[in-house]
């Protein structure tokens, strides 16, 4: 274990220097969600690929409905239907003078037509007053013929989505570094891409340790507590963009823990343990991992450190296994564990994804509290808080104890008190890490 006291920044820098983005792979669209693009994607087809209607209504020539109103409607001959998926009117017929074609939303504008009149501006072919809907071709097949009365004029290209009005061939679709979310997948599919080259989502294995831990849903006996850390950290890993695997609590046995970790390496890009890194007689993670590593491989093995922070002083970091998989060993107290994850594991996950900005956003806010907050000299303290963006204030939630998980559940920010601050008075401007 290192005798030197590490700063928060030094520990994070050491982690980020050792963690490198995962190698790119080609993935099907439905597997690429949450991944980061490694190449620019260019548009190869126009969107929309043809002029089409944005309304249910009638495709017309502008001159035929000029001056139309309810007293003197334009009466046009309906020559057919154009539905979405059609190439145009049957027989490639064009809309001529005094004619109209019923057209559905998304259907291609037929030849000869210059605009679309919404069905609500017509009688819908019923011979009555203004319609409120288009008659179904199944219920009224004759609606594709006959006459339609149009009660309002339209300008050229009215209610027409022009070909290429969204994107044109050669336009950039997505840039390298973009995270592939639902809108991006929709765009890729719309331009005909079935696969995309991305960095895969990192696989994170979370292992909690402690013989006192019981899985939620089981009955507690004397001296036992429920394993909350593995659930919280697995959720945090997913929130960071990873594929996360939770391993049930491992008892305080070094051989069992070492074997469990070795078994998990096959599906891990990063391993996170929680608990067993302090100075107690049963700190199993230190016992199990202090001696691992390849002496011929610089940087391998796990280094256990003391950090100048509160909570979260004991930490471990290094690599393990034949592929030198990064392992971060976090403290076992729930708040210490979660804050350590936010400060160190989340950036490591984001670095594996190839994202340029790996840290949570930070802001400056005014401390809203009834009394001064104390902080140990030489330690960077992280207190739970709630951030009010409109008032630009942050309010502490709960105390500083590293076991106060109920307060953590109410917080949406971390209040940062620097190493040289021992007391923060109400009204002090301070750094705030936003958690949501």
C-alpha positions as CSV (number, residue, x, y, z in Angstrom):
1,X,0.0,0.0,0.0
2,X,1.3,3.4,-0.9
3,X,2.4,5.5,2.1
4,X,2.1,8.7,0.1
5,X,-1.2,10.7,0.4
6,X,-2.6,11.1,-3.1
7,X,-4.8,14.0,-4.1
8,X,-8.1,13.4,-5.9
9,X,-6.7,14.8,-9.1
10,X,-3.6,12.7,-9.0
11,X,-5.6,9.5,-8.5
12,X,-8.0,10.3,-11.3
13,X,-5.1,11.3,-13.6
14,X,-3.4,7.9,-12.9
15,X,-6.6,6.1,-13.8
16,X,-7.2,8.0,-17.0
17,X,-3.6,7.6,-18.1
18,X,-4.0,3.8,-17.8
19,X,-7.5,3.5,-19.4
20,X,-7.7,3.6,-23.2
21,X,-10.7,3.6,-25.5
22,X,-12.0,0.2,-26.6
23,X,-11.3,-1.0,-30.1
24,X,-14.0,0.0,-32.6
25,X,-16.4,-2.7,-34.0
26,X,-19.1,-2.7,-36.6
27,X,-22.5,-3.2,-35.0
28,X,-26.1,-3.6,-36.2
29,X,-28.2,-0.5,-35.4
30,X,-30.2,-2.1,-32.6
31,X,-26.9,-3.1,-30.9
32,X,-25.3,0.3,-31.3
33,X,-27.4,2.3,-28.9
34,X,-25.3,4.0,-26.3
35,X,-22.1,3.5,-28.2
36,X,-19.8,6.2,-29.6
37,X,-19.3,6.7,-33.3
38,X,-15.7,6.5,-34.5
39,X,-16.3,7.8,-38.1
40,X,-18.3,10.5,-39.7
41,X,-21.5,9.3,-41.4
42,X,-22.5,11.0,-44.7
43,X,-25.9,11.0,-46.3
44,X,-26.2,9.0,-49.4
45,X,-29.9,9.6,-50.2
46,X,-32.2,12.6,-50.0
47,X,-34.7,12.9,-47.2
48,X,-37.5,12.9,-48.0
49,X,-36.5,10.9,-51.1
50,X,-39.4,12.5,-53.1
51,X,-41.9,15.4,-52.8
52,X,-44.7,14.2,-50.5
53,X,-47.8,15.4,-48.8
54,X,-47.7,16.6,-45.2
55,X,-51.5,16.3,-44.9
56,X,-54.4,14.1,-45.8
57,X,-56.2,16.0,-48.6
58,X,-56.3,16.7,-52.3
59,X,-53.4,17.2,-54.7
60,X,-54.3,20.1,-57.0
61,X,-53.2,22.7,-59.4
62,X,-53.0,26.2,-57.8
63,X,-54.9,27.9,-60.6
64,X,-57.8,25.6,-60.2
65,X,-58.5,26.7,-56.6
66,X,-57.7,30.4,-56.9
67,X,-60.3,32.5,-55.3
68,X,-62.2,29.5,-53.9
69,X,-64.4,30.2,-50.8
70,X,-67.4,28.6,-49.1
71,X,-69.9,30.5,-51.2
72,X,-68.2,29.8,-54.5
73,X,-66.1,26.7,-54.0
74,X,-63.8,25.2,-56.7
75,X,-65.4,22.0,-58.0
76,X,-62.8,19.5,-59.2
77,X,-63.0,16.1,-60.7
78,X,-61.3,13.4,-58.5
79,X,-59.2,11.1,-60.7
80,X,-57.9,8.7,-58.1
81,X,-56.1,8.0,-54.8
82,X,-52.4,8.3,-53.9
83,X,-51.4,6.5,-50.7
84,X,-48.1,6.2,-48.9
85,X,-46.0,3.6,-50.8
86,X,-47.6,4.4,-54.2
87,X,-45.4,5.6,-57.1
88,X,-48.1,8.1,-58.0
89,X,-51.5,7.9,-59.7
90,X,-52.5,4.6,-61.4
91,X,-51.1,4.4,-64.9
92,X,-48.7,7.3,-64.3
93,X,-51.6,9.7,-64.8
94,X,-51.1,13.4,-64.2
95,X,-53.4,15.9,-62.5
96,X,-54.8,18.1,-65.2
97,X,-56.8,21.2,-65.4
98,X,-60.0,21.0,-63.2
99,X,-58.8,17.7,-61.6
100,X,-57.6,16.6,-58.2
101,X,-56.3,13.4,-56.6
102,X,-57.0,12.3,-53.1
103,X,-53.6,12.1,-51.3
104,X,-52.6,10.7,-47.9
105,X,-49.9,11.9,-45.6
106,X,-46.5,10.8,-46.8
107,X,-47.7,9.9,-50.3
108,X,-45.7,11.2,-53.3
109,X,-47.1,14.3,-55.0
110,X,-48.5,13.1,-58.3
111,X,-47.3,14.6,-61.6
112,X,-49.2,17.8,-62.5
113,X,-50.1,18.7,-59.0
114,X,-48.6,21.8,-57.4
115,X,-49.9,21.8,-53.9
116,X,-52.1,19.9,-51.4
117,X,-55.4,21.2,-50.0
118,X,-56.1,19.7,-46.5
119,X,-59.3,17.6,-46.4
120,X,-60.7,20.1,-43.8
121,X,-60.7,22.8,-46.5
122,X,-63.0,20.6,-48.7
123,X,-66.3,18.7,-48.5
124,X,-64.3,15.4,-48.7
125,X,-66.3,14.5,-51.8
126,X,-69.6,14.1,-49.9
127,X,-71.4,17.1,-51.5
128,X,-72.0,18.5,-48.1
129,X,-70.2,21.2,-46.0
130,X,-66.5,21.1,-44.8
131,X,-65.3,17.7,-43.9
132,X,-63.3,16.8,-40.8
133,X,-61.8,13.6,-42.0
134,X,-61.0,11.6,-45.1
135,X,-63.4,8.9,-46.0
136,X,-61.9,5.4,-45.9
137,X,-61.3,3.8,-49.3
138,X,-62.6,0.6,-47.8
139,X,-65.9,2.1,-46.6
140,X,-66.4,4.4,-49.6
141,X,-64.5,3.1,-52.6
142,X,-66.3,5.6,-54.8
143,X,-64.5,8.4,-52.9
144,X,-61.6,8.0,-55.2
145,X,-63.8,9.4,-58.0
146,X,-66.6,11.9,-58.4
147,X,-66.2,15.5,-57.4
148,X,-64.7,17.5,-54.5
149,X,-65.6,21.0,-53.5
150,X,-62.6,23.1,-52.3
151,X,-63.4,26.1,-50.1
152,X,-60.0,27.8,-49.8
153,X,-57.1,28.6,-52.2
154,X,-53.5,27.4,-51.7
155,X,-50.2,28.7,-52.7
156,X,-47.7,26.6,-54.8
157,X,-46.0,23.9,-52.7
158,X,-48.4,24.3,-49.8
159,X,-48.4,21.3,-47.5
160,X,-45.7,19.6,-49.6
161,X,-42.5,18.3,-48.1
162,X,-39.9,18.9,-50.7
163,X,-37.4,16.2,-51.7
164,X,-34.1,16.7,-49.8
165,X,-35.7,19.3,-47.5
166,X,-34.3,17.4,-44.5
167,X,-30.9,16.2,-45.8
168,X,-29.3,15.9,-49.3
169,X,-26.8,13.4,-50.6
170,X,-23.3,14.4,-49.4
171,X,-24.6,16.2,-46.3
172,X,-23.0,15.2,-43.0
173,X,-25.4,13.0,-41.0
174,X,-23.5,12.3,-37.7
175,X,-20.0,13.2,-36.6
176,X,-17.4,10.9,-35.1
177,X,-17.7,11.1,-31.3
178,X,-21.5,11.3,-31.3
179,X,-23.3,9.0,-28.9
180,X,-25.8,6.8,-30.7
181,X,-29.2,7.4,-29.1
182,X,-32.7,6.8,-30.4
183,X,-32.8,9.9,-32.7
184,X,-29.4,8.9,-34.2
185,X,-30.5,5.4,-34.8
186,X,-33.6,6.7,-36.5
187,X,-31.5,8.9,-38.8
188,X,-29.1,6.1,-39.6
189,X,-32.0,3.8,-40.5
190,X,-33.7,6.6,-42.5
191,X,-30.7,7.0,-44.7
192,X,-30.4,3.3,-45.2
193,X,-27.5,2.4,-42.9
194,X,-28.0,-1.0,-41.2
195,X,-24.6,-1.1,-39.4
196,X,-22.3,1.6,-37.9
197,X,-18.7,1.6,-36.7
198,X,-18.6,2.4,-33.0
199,X,-16.7,1.8,-29.8
200,X,-18.7,-0.7,-27.8
201,X,-20.2,0.0,-24.5
202,X,-17.7,-1.0,-21.8
203,X,-18.6,-4.1,-19.8
204,X,-18.4,-3.4,-16.0
205,X,-18.4,-6.1,-13.4
206,X,-19.4,-4.9,-9.9
207,X,-18.4,-7.1,-6.9
208,X,-19.3,-6.3,-3.3
209,X,-17.4,-7.9,-0.4
210,X,-18.3,-8.6,3.2
211,X,-19.5,-11.6,5.1
212,X,-22.1,-9.4,6.8
213,X,-23.9,-8.7,3.5
214,X,-27.3,-10.3,2.7
215,X,-29.2,-10.0,-0.6
216,X,-32.3,-7.9,-0.5
217,X,-35.4,-10.0,0.0
218,X,-33.6,-12.4,2.4
219,X,-34.1,-12.3,6.1
220,X,-31.5,-10.5,8.2
221,X,-30.0,-12.0,11.3
222,X,-27.8,-10.5,14.0
223,X,-24.9,-8.4,12.6
224,X,-26.1,-8.6,9.0
225,X,-27.0,-5.8,6.6
226,X,-28.4,-5.7,3.1
227,X,-26.0,-5.4,0.1
228,X,-26.9,-2.0,-1.3
229,X,-23.6,-1.1,-2.8
230,X,-23.6,-3.6,-5.6
231,X,-27.0,-2.5,-6.7
232,X,-26.2,1.2,-6.6
233,X,-22.9,0.9,-8.4
234,X,-24.4,-1.4,-11.1
235,X,-27.1,1.1,-11.7
236,X,-24.4,3.9,-11.8
237,X,-22.4,2.0,-14.3
238,X,-25.5,1.6,-16.6
239,X,-26.2,5.3,-16.1
240,X,-22.6,6.1,-17.3
241,X,-23.2,4.1,-20.5
242,X,-21.8,0.7,-19.6
243,X,-23.1,-2.8,-19.8
244,X,-23.1,-3.7,-16.1
245,X,-23.0,-7.1,-14.4
246,X,-23.7,-7.4,-10.7
247,X,-22.0,-10.1,-8.7
248,X,-23.6,-11.1,-5.4
249,X,-21.6,-10.3,-2.2
250,X,-18.4,-12.3,-1.7
251,X,-17.6,-13.4,1.8
252,X,-14.4,-12.2,3.6
253,X,-12.2,-14.9,2.1
254,X,-9.2,-13.8,0.0
255,X,-9.1,-17.0,-2.1
256,X,-12.8,-16.9,-2.8
257,X,-12.6,-13.3,-3.9
258,X,-9.6,-13.8,-6.1
259,X,-11.3,-16.8,-7.8
260,X,-14.5,-14.8,-8.3
261,X,-12.6,-11.9,-9.9
262,X,-10.7,-14.3,-12.2
263,X,-13.9,-15.9,-13.2
264,X,-15.4,-12.6,-14.1
265,X,-12.5,-11.3,-16.2
266,X,-13.9,-13.0,-19.3
267,X,-16.8,-10.6,-19.5
268,X,-15.1,-7.5,-18.0
269,X,-13.5,-4.4,-19.5
270,X,-13.3,-3.0,-16.0
271,X,-13.8,-4.5,-12.6
272,X,-15.2,-2.6,-9.6
273,X,-15.0,-3.9,-6.1
274,X,-16.5,-2.3,-3.0
275,X,-15.4,-2.9,0.5
276,X,-12.3,-4.4,2.1
277,X,-9.8,-1.7,1.2
278,X,-9.3,0.0,4.6
279,X,-6.9,-1.0,7.4
280,X,-9.0,-3.6,9.3
281,X,-8.1,-7.2,10.0
282,X,-10.7,-8.4,7.5
283,X,-10.1,-6.2,4.6
284,X,-10.3,-9.0,2.1
285,X,-9.8,-7.0,-1.1
286,X,-6.3,-5.8,0.0
287,X,-5.4,-9.3,1.1
288,X,-6.6,-10.9,-2.1
289,X,-5.2,-8.4,-4.6
290,X,-2.1,-6.8,-3.0
291,X,0.2,-9.5,-4.5
292,X,-1.4,-9.9,-7.9
293,X,0.2,-8.7,-11.0
294,X,3.1,-9.6,-13.4
295,X,6.4,-8.3,-12.2
296,X,7.6,-8.1,-15.8
297,X,4.7,-6.0,-16.8
298,X,5.0,-2.4,-15.7
299,X,1.9,-1.0,-14.1
300,X,0.2,-4.3,-13.4
301,X,-1.1,-5.2,-10.0
302,X,-3.3,-3.3,-7.6
303,X,-2.0,-0.3,-5.6
304,X,-3.9,0.6,-2.5
305,X,-3.8,4.2,-1.6
306,X,-4.9,6.9,0.8
307,X,-6.5,9.9,-0.8
308,X,-6.8,13.4,0.6
309,X,-10.6,13.3,0.4
310,X,-13.6,12.8,2.6
311,X,-15.4,10.5,2.3
312,X,-13.5,7.9,0.3
313,X,-9.9,8.0,1.8
314,X,-9.0,4.4,1.1
315,X,-8.9,3.5,-2.7
316,X,-7.3,0.9,-4.9
317,X,-6.4,0.9,-8.6
318,X,-4.4,-1.2,-11.0
319,X,-4.9,-4.0,-13.5
320,X,-5.4,-7.7,-13.2
321,X,-5.5,-10.8,-15.4
322,X,-3.8,-11.7,-18.8
323,X,-5.5,-8.7,-20.5
324,X,-4.5,-6.3,-17.7
325,X,-8.1,-5.4,-17.0
326,X,-8.4,-2.2,-15.0
327,X,-9.7,-2.7,-11.5
328,X,-10.9,0.0,-9.1
329,X,-11.3,-1.0,-5.5
330,X,-13.7,1.4,-3.7
331,X,-14.5,1.7,0.0
332,X,-17.4,-0.1,1.5
333,X,-19.4,2.6,3.2
334,X,-22.3,3.4,0.9
335,X,-21.7,7.1,0.5
336,X,-18.0,6.7,0.1
337,X,-18.5,4.0,-2.4
338,X,-20.9,6.0,-4.5
339,X,-19.0,9.3,-4.4
340,X,-15.8,7.3,-5.4
341,X,-17.7,5.8,-8.3
342,X,-18.7,9.2,-9.5
343,X,-15.3,10.7,-9.2
344,X,-13.2,7.8,-10.5
345,X,-15.1,4.9,-12.1
346,X,-17.5,7.0,-14.2
347,X,-14.7,8.9,-15.9
348,X,-12.9,5.6,-16.5
349,X,-16.1,4.2,-18.2
350,X,-16.5,7.3,-20.3
351,X,-12.8,7.1,-21.3
352,X,-13.3,3.5,-22.4
353,X,-16.2,4.7,-24.6
354,X,-13.9,7.2,-26.2
355,X,-15.8,10.3,-25.0
356,X,-13.8,13.5,-24.7
357,X,-15.7,14.8,-21.7
358,X,-15.5,12.2,-19.0
359,X,-16.5,14.1,-15.9
360,X,-19.8,15.2,-14.5
361,X,-20.6,18.9,-15.2
362,X,-19.7,21.3,-12.5
363,X,-21.1,24.8,-11.7
364,X,-20.5,27.5,-9.1
365,X,-23.3,28.1,-6.7
366,X,-24.0,30.0,-3.5
367,X,-24.1,27.9,-0.3
368,X,-27.6,28.0,1.3
369,X,-27.3,26.8,4.9
370,X,-28.2,28.0,8.4
371,X,-24.6,27.6,9.7
372,X,-21.1,27.2,8.5
373,X,-20.0,23.8,7.1
374,X,-16.8,22.4,8.6
375,X,-14.2,20.5,6.6
376,X,-11.0,18.8,7.6
377,X,-7.8,20.6,6.7
378,X,-5.9,19.1,3.8
379,X,-8.9,17.0,2.6
380,X,-11.2,17.7,-0.3
381,X,-14.7,17.1,1.1
382,X,-17.7,16.1,-0.9
383,X,-21.1,16.8,0.8
384,X,-24.5,15.8,-0.6
385,X,-26.7,18.7,-1.7
386,X,-29.6,19.8,-3.8
387,X,-29.0,22.4,-6.5
388,X,-31.4,25.1,-7.5
389,X,-30.5,26.3,-11.0
390,X,-32.9,29.2,-11.0
391,X,-31.6,30.6,-7.7
392,X,-28.1,29.5,-8.3
393,X,-27.9,28.0,-4.8
394,X,-26.9,24.6,-3.3
395,X,-28.3,23.3,0.0
396,X,-26.7,20.6,2.0
397,X,-28.7,17.4,2.5
398,X,-28.0,15.3,5.6
399,X,-24.7,15.2,7.5
400,X,-21.1,14.3,6.4
401,X,-21.3,10.6,7.6
402,X,-20.3,8.1,5.0
403,X,-23.1,5.8,6.0
404,X,-26.0,8.2,5.4
405,X,-27.4,6.7,2.3
406,X,-30.9,8.2,2.9
407,X,-29.5,11.7,2.4
408,X,-27.7,10.5,-0.7
409,X,-31.0,9.4,-2.2
410,X,-32.3,13.0,-1.8
411,X,-29.2,14.7,-3.3
412,X,-28.7,15.7,-6.9
413,X,-25.3,17.4,-6.5
414,X,-22.1,17.2,-4.6
415,X,-20.8,20.2,-2.7
416,X,-17.0,20.5,-3.0
417,X,-15.0,22.0,-0.2
418,X,-11.4,22.3,-1.3
419,X,-8.4,21.1,0.7
420,X,-7.5,24.5,2.1
421,X,-11.1,25.3,3.3
422,X,-11.9,24.3,6.9
423,X,-15.1,26.3,7.2
424,X,-17.6,27.4,4.5
425,X,-20.0,30.2,5.7
426,X,-23.5,30.6,4.4
427,X,-23.5,32.6,1.2
428,X,-20.1,31.3,0.2
429,X,-19.7,30.5,-3.5
430,X,-18.5,26.9,-4.0
431,X,-18.0,24.3,-6.7
432,X,-20.9,21.9,-7.3
433,X,-20.8,18.6,-9.1
434,X,-24.1,17.9,-10.8
435,X,-25.3,14.3,-10.5
436,X,-28.4,14.5,-12.7
